């Protein structure tokens, strides 16, 4: 959350943080529905699971913050890998 705050400023970043969190939540929920349902629900959930992060990326790109949409998940993955390595030792 600090990265968008530092890059966009407090006013713009609050909206971008909300958009990012909602996009992530929608993607996870749609992924769950895709895995647990069949038929039309599965198809709609698959479309939403793909469309949500693409929409977030487009919104970020519109504000010149596409690099945040790329870097933030990478930072999260690095944090998970480092945390897992620390707990394994």
C-alpha positions as CSV (number, residue, x, y, z in Angstrom):
1,X,0.0,0.0,0.0
2,X,2.9,2.3,0.5
3,X,4.0,2.1,-3.1
4,X,0.8,3.7,-4.6
5,X,0.8,6.3,-1.8
6,X,4.3,7.3,-2.6
7,X,3.9,7.2,-6.4
8,X,0.5,8.9,-6.9
9,X,0.1,11.1,-3.8
10,X,-2.4,10.7,-1.1
11,X,-5.5,11.9,-3.0
12,X,-5.1,9.7,-6.1
13,X,-3.6,6.8,-4.3
14,X,-6.6,6.2,-2.0
15,X,-8.8,5.6,-5.0
16,X,-6.2,3.4,-6.7
17,X,-5.7,1.3,-3.5
18,X,-9.5,0.8,-3.3
19,X,-9.6,-0.2,-7.0
20,X,-6.7,-2.6,-6.5
21,X,-8.2,-4.2,-3.4
22,X,-11.6,-4.6,-5.1
23,X,-10.0,-6.0,-8.2
24,X,-8.0,-8.5,-6.2
25,X,-11.0,-9.6,-4.2
26,X,-13.2,-9.9,-7.3
27,X,-10.5,-12.0,-9.0
28,X,-10.2,-14.3,-6.0
29,X,-13.9,-14.7,-5.6
30,X,-14.5,-15.3,-9.3
31,X,-11.6,-17.9,-9.3
32,X,-13.3,-19.7,-6.5
33,X,-16.6,-19.7,-8.3
34,X,-14.9,-20.9,-11.5
35,X,-13.4,-23.9,-9.6
36,X,-16.5,-24.8,-7.6
37,X,-19.3,-24.5,-10.2
38,X,-20.3,-25.8,-13.6
39,X,-22.1,-24.5,-16.6
40,X,-23.0,-20.8,-17.1
41,X,-21.8,-19.8,-13.7
42,X,-18.4,-21.2,-14.4
43,X,-18.1,-19.4,-17.7
44,X,-19.2,-16.1,-16.2
45,X,-16.8,-16.5,-13.3
46,X,-13.9,-17.3,-15.7
47,X,-14.6,-14.1,-17.7
48,X,-14.8,-12.1,-14.5
49,X,-11.6,-13.6,-13.1
50,X,-9.8,-12.5,-16.3
51,X,-11.5,-9.2,-16.7
52,X,-11.0,-7.9,-13.2
53,X,-7.2,-7.7,-13.2
54,X,-7.2,-6.4,-16.8
55,X,-9.6,-3.6,-15.8
56,X,-7.5,-2.7,-12.8
57,X,-4.4,-2.6,-15.1
58,X,-6.2,-0.3,-17.6
59,X,-7.4,2.0,-14.8
60,X,-3.8,2.2,-13.4
61,X,-2.4,2.8,-16.9
62,X,-4.9,5.6,-17.4
63,X,-3.3,7.4,-14.4
64,X,0.2,6.5,-15.5
65,X,0.6,4.0,-12.8
66,X,0.8,0.7,-14.7
67,X,4.2,0.0,-13.3
68,X,2.6,-0.2,-9.8
69,X,0.1,-2.9,-11.1
70,X,3.2,-4.9,-12.2
71,X,5.6,-4.2,-9.3
72,X,3.1,-4.7,-6.4
73,X,2.3,-8.4,-7.1
74,X,6.0,-9.0,-7.7
75,X,6.8,-7.5,-4.3
76,X,4.1,-9.7,-2.7
77,X,5.5,-12.8,-4.3
78,X,9.0,-11.9,-3.1
79,X,7.7,-11.4,0.4
80,X,5.9,-14.8,0.4
81,X,9.1,-16.5,-0.8
82,X,11.3,-14.8,1.8
83,X,8.8,-15.5,4.6
84,X,8.5,-19.1,3.6
85,X,12.3,-19.5,3.6
86,X,12.6,-17.8,7.0
87,X,10.0,-20.2,8.5
88,X,11.6,-23.2,6.9
89,X,14.9,-22.6,8.6
